Each structure stands twice: as C-alpha cells, then as structure tokens.
Amino acid sequence: MGYKKILVTGAAGFIGFHLSKKLLEQGFEVVGLDNINDYYDVNLKYARLSELGVERAEAEEWNRKSISTTLPNFTFVRINLEDRESLPQLFAEESFDAVVNLAAQAGVRYSLENPMAYVDSNIVGFVNVLESCRHNKIQHLVYASSSSVYGENGKVPFSEDDRVDFPVSLYAATKKANELMAHTYSHLYQIPTSGLRFFTVYGPWGRPDMAPILFASAITENRAIKVFNNGDMSRDFTYIDDIVNGIILTLNNPPKKEKEHPLYQVFNIGNGSPVSLMEFIETLEENLGQVADKNMMPMQPGDVPRTWADTEHLNAIGYKSETPIQNGVEKFVEWFKKYTY
C-alpha cells in the first residue's frame, strides 16, 4: 500500500508503543495520540514515550504536537478520542493515509467499577474516529477489537464465524459495538476497515494490570499471587512482536470490494495455542528463580475460563505467531528485572 503517514492512537499504551516503534523502523511517518489516562501508572506511559524520544514535560500538554528528539518521523499529541473539536482538527491538519486505532479504555474487571469511562472512550471516541476517517479520505482503518467478544463461547478454538452476541462484560460489549459501527461506516461510506480481535498479549513494557507484571511483581516482593478459578483457566498468550507483525500485515492487506459486501473484515490475532494459567505461572517462576505463593480464588465476574484463537483467516494473508511461551516469558523477565518506572 502507498501509505506514508499513519496515525496510531493509544501510542503511549503497550501495543501502540511497540507498533509505533516498528512502523518508524520501517520508514513510515507516525503521529502518536494518547490521552495518558490514569487507569494504570502514568509513569509507565511516559517512560514508553521517552523511549520514542518525547519527554514528559511536553507529552503532558494537551493538543501540543511534540516532535521526537531521537526519531524525527515521530510526533506525539495528547488528545481524548471523544474530543469532537481536537480530533477532527488533527485529521484535517495532518492528512493521514491510514489509521490504527488502539486507544480504548481497557480491562474487563474495571468495567464493573467505571462503566462510563468505557462509553466515553470506546463508544463515543470510536464514532469520532470513524467520522474523522469519513471526512478525510482515510485509505484504511485498522482498529482493536478483543477476544472478549466471544464471551463464554463453548466451542474452541474461537472462530470469526462464531456468534458473538452474548458478551459477559461491558468492555466486551463496547468492542462488539465497535465492530458493528465499523461495518456500518464501511457499508455507507466505503471506508476500508479491519478489526483485530486481540487475544492475551504480553511482553516487555506490558500493562501492569495484566497477569505477567502482577505476578512478577508479587513473586519478587514475596507476596501471594491471586490465581482465579482455582487455576483452572487457559489463555491464548501471544508475544508482542507477533502481534505487531500481525497488525502491520493487516494494515497492508485492506479488505477487497466484493459485490455487495462492504469493505470490512475482522480477524482473530493470537498465538493459536492456549497455555494453562498454571503452566504460565511455572514458566514465570523458572525465569524469576522464585516459587510463587498462590492464593487460589473463585472466578471473577465478567471473566472467562479460557480463550483460544483460530487464526486461519489471518494466516491466509501471511500471519504466523512464532514466539513460544518459554521464549516470550524469558524476554519479558529480562525487561522486568532491569526496568523500573
């Protein structure tokens, strides 16, 4: 594809940071957007931006375009997705070729405590992104959906052809809504859109509210880890480098026009090989050189016992998840041991 300039929303987030870095390495001009909310420690978000050459003092200012001091093709701007003035203005000024929307209020359990944050960012914000794409001739919108749309799907592995009408968390419901809204805009305005149903992503610079950092922090501080559903859980753990390669592959393969079908597609993006929670913990223990004190707990509301991605559709355009759990956890622990934010 003939992209030159790409907008990455959620650029201070885990996946957005790694994606921006990779796109810059490949020679693209990248504008990163984030609102740097305090859902988790903002120091980690500013540390990621610092790795991209944008210092905290500049990144903290709203609507300021901060040019990286180390990566001249990277610009960062702090904006809320739901800002109906600033976001369309940014689109008009920058003339993006493509957009990767990774900004969202994340987390299943937090959606039980603060539902309006999910409505603002994931619903209102996403419509604002779609409207901005519509009015600025964006060639391709790739956006983050989630494996959580499958709910308590009894059939495994999860396929894009399975019904996703029964979400068990508000977070999952907002992601399903994103897919529906994208389909509508693809149908009405011929905007090519690609949704990616992310399965459990992990690796260096990961989110501190997710199992790898929660567990690693507790183990190294001699605190007990919370093991939900008494350990009877499995996740399709996918290493960050595989995820980033899959996003870029999707970006370069927009949906094709087929008769009456809109320019719309949805892919699972995962490892395609689930790992039990207990095996993941054991691998973490081996790499940390410590045994975890485990506090066995019941299933949490909104959680699901297992996830497993059928990646056949994404594989068909060249995707391959290549990092086994042992290698991925080893790389994560290397980062965790040397980095404190």
N, C-alpha and C positions, 0 to 999 in steps of 0.2 A: 504494500500500500504506500501511497505517496504522502505519508504523514511527516510533518516537520515539527509542529508544536503540539504538545499533549498536556492537557490539564489532568492532574492527579489529585483528587480530593481525598482527605484523610492522610496527607503526606507526612504528618508527624506521628501517625499510627504505625503499628507493627508492619503490616503488609505494604502500606503506602510508602513507607520509608525505604524498604528493600526494593520495591518496584521502581521508585524514582531513581535510586542509585543505578539500577540495571539499565534503565532507559537512557540515562545520561552517559553511561559507558558505551552504549550503542549509538551515540551521536545525536539523540533527539534533544530538542529544546523542551524543558519541562517547567511548567508552573505548578507548584505545590500549594494546595489550600488546606487549611485546618482551622478549627475554632479553638483547639487546645483546651477542651473542657476538662473538668477535674474528676471525671468518672474514675480514673486511676491517677497515680502520682504524675503530676505535670513535669516533674524534673526529668523523668524518662523521655517524655515527648520533646522537651527542649534539648536533651542530650542527643537524641536522634537528629534533630535539625542541625545541631552543632556539627555532627558528622557530615552533614551536607553543606557545611560552610555558612550557616545562618546562625548568628549569635542571639542569645535570649533577649537582650535589650531591644533588638529590632523586631524579633518574632512576636514579642508581647503586644506590639502596637496593632490595633485594628486597622484594616484596609491599607496598610503600608506594604508596598512592593519592595521586598528585601532581596537584593541580588547576592548570590553566594560569593564569598570571598575566595573559595577554592575551586568551585565548579561554575564557571561563568555562564553555562547554559541553564542554570537553575535559579528560579525566582520563587520566593515564598510570600504568601499573603494570608493574613488571618481574617477569616470571614465565616459567619454562620451560613450553612446551606439555606436556611429558611429566610435569610435576609433578601427581601424582594427588590431592594434597590441595588445593593452592592454586587450581588452575584450576577444579575443580567448585565450590569455595567462592566464587570470584569470580562465577561464573554465578548461584549461589544468591542472593548479596547484591545483584547489580545488575539482575536481571530484564531481560535484553536482549530486544529484539524480533527482531533479526536479527544474523547473524554473517558477517563477511567474513574468511576465514582466508587470510592472505598469508604468515604466518610459516612458514619452511621453511629447511632447510639447502640453500642454492643452489649452483650451479656444477657443471658436468659434469666438468671435469678434477680438481677437488678430491675428487670421489667415489672416484677411484682411490687417493688417499692416505689418506683418513679415512672409510672406509665406515660405521663405527659412528655417526658424527655424523648421517648420513642416516637410519639406522634409528631413532635416538632421536627426532629431531625430526619426520621425515616419515612415519614409520610409527606409533611409539608415541604421539607427540604428536597425530597426526591422529585416532587412535582415541579419545584423551582428549577432543578437541574434539567428536567425534561423540557420545560418551557424555554429555558435558555438555549438548549440544543436545537429546539424547533426554530427559533428566531435567528440562529447564527450559522445555519447550514453545516452542522457538525457531521462529519463523514461516518463516524461510528461511536456509539456509546456502549462501553463495557461497564457493568455495574455488579456490585457484590450482592448476591443473594446468600442463602445459607442452607446447610443440610438440615437445619431445624424445621424447614417447611415440611419434612416428611413425618413429623410428629412421632407417634408410636406405631409407625408402619411395621407390620408384622413380617412382610416379605423382604428378604435380603438376597443379594445386595440391593440397595435403593437405586431405582432407575428413574430417569427423567420422564418415563412414560407412566410411572405410578401416580395415583391420585394424591394430591397434596391439599385436601380440603379440610383437614382436621388438625390445625395447629394446637399445640398444648402450652404455648406461651405467647404473650403479646409480641415479643421480639419476633417469633416465627411468623405471626400474623402480619407484621409490618413487612417482612421480607416477601411473603406471598403477595401482598398488596403491591410491592414494587414490581414484581413480575407482571402482574395484571396491568398496571399503569404503563409499563414499558411496551407491552403488547398493544395497548390502545394507541399509543403515540406512533408506534411502527406502522400500525394499520391506517391511522388517519393522516399522518404526515410523512410517511415513507422514511422515517429515521431508522437506520440500521441499529438494532440493539441486541446485546448479548449479555445474558445473566449468567453468573457463575455461582453455583451452589457450593460454597466452601465447606469442606469437612475440617476436622480439628487440625489447625495449623500451629506449628511450633518451631522454635529455633532461636538463635541469638536475637537480642533486642525484643523478645516477645512480651506479650501483655502480662503484667504482674497479677492480674485477677484470674489467670488460667493455670491449670494444674502444674506445668513444669516449674514455673517460678514459685508458686505457692508451696509446692512440695520441696523444692530445692532449698528455699529459704528456711522452712520449718526443720528440715533434716539437719542442715548445717548449724542451726541455732538450738538443736536438741529439743524442739517442740514436736508434739504429736501432729501427724497429718490426718486430715479428715478424709476417710475413704467411704464414699457414698454407695448406697445399695449393697453394703457389706462387701464391696469389691467385685460384685457380680455385674460388671459393666465392661464394654469394649468400645473403642473409638478408632476411627479411621485416621490415625495420626499421620499428618503429611508435612514433610520438611519444607521450610520457607522457600528454598531455592527452586524446588519443584513447582511450587505454587506460582512463583514469579514467572518462571518459564512458561507455565500454562496460561497466565494472563496475557503475556506478550504474544503467544501463539494465537490466542483468541482474538486479540486486537488486530492481528494481521490476517484474520480469516472471518470477515464480517459475513452475516447471513446473505444468501443469494436470493434474488427475486424468483419466486416460483408461482406462476399463475396467480391464484387468488390469495396465496399465503403472504402475510406481511413479512417485512424484513426483520424477523425476530427469531432468536434462538436462546435456549437455556442449556447449560452443561453442568454436570457434576464435575467438581475438581477436587480430587482426593488421592489417596495412595492406592485405593482399591484392594487393600489387605488390612483388615482390622486387627488391632492389638488389644489384648485384655488389659484392663487397668492395672491388675496385679503384675503383669509382665512389664508394663511401662515403669511401675514403681521399682521393680527389681533391677531394671536396666539403669535407672537413675541412681539407685543405691550403689551399684557396681562402680559407676563413674565418679560418684562422690566419695566413695570409700567409707560410707557410713550406712548403717541399717536404720530404717525409719521406725519410729514408734507410731503404730497405726491405731487410729480411733475409728472403729467400724460404725457407720451411721446408716440410717434408712435413706431411701431415695428422696431427693428434694423435689418440691412441686415445680412443674414445668420442665423437668429433666427427662431424658430418655435413656433406656438401658444400653442401647447400642446404636452405632452408626457404621455404615459400610457403603462405600461408593461404587457403583457400577460406572466406570469411566470409559466405556466402549465408544461413546459418541465423540468424546474429546480425543481419545486415542486415534480415532479415524482421521483426524487432521494433524496427527503427529505428536500428541502428548504422551509423555512417559514419566511416571514417578519413579525415580531411580535411587532414592536415598533410603536404605533400610533403617529401622528404628535404632539399632545399635550405633550406626554412624551419626545419625541425626542427634541423638542424645549426647554422644561424645562431644560433638561440636557445640551444642548448647551449653554443656557443663564447662567447657573451656572458656566460653564467653562469660558465663555466670561467675566463675571463680576469680576472674581478673577485673571484672567491671562492677563498680558500684556507682549508682547515680544519686 
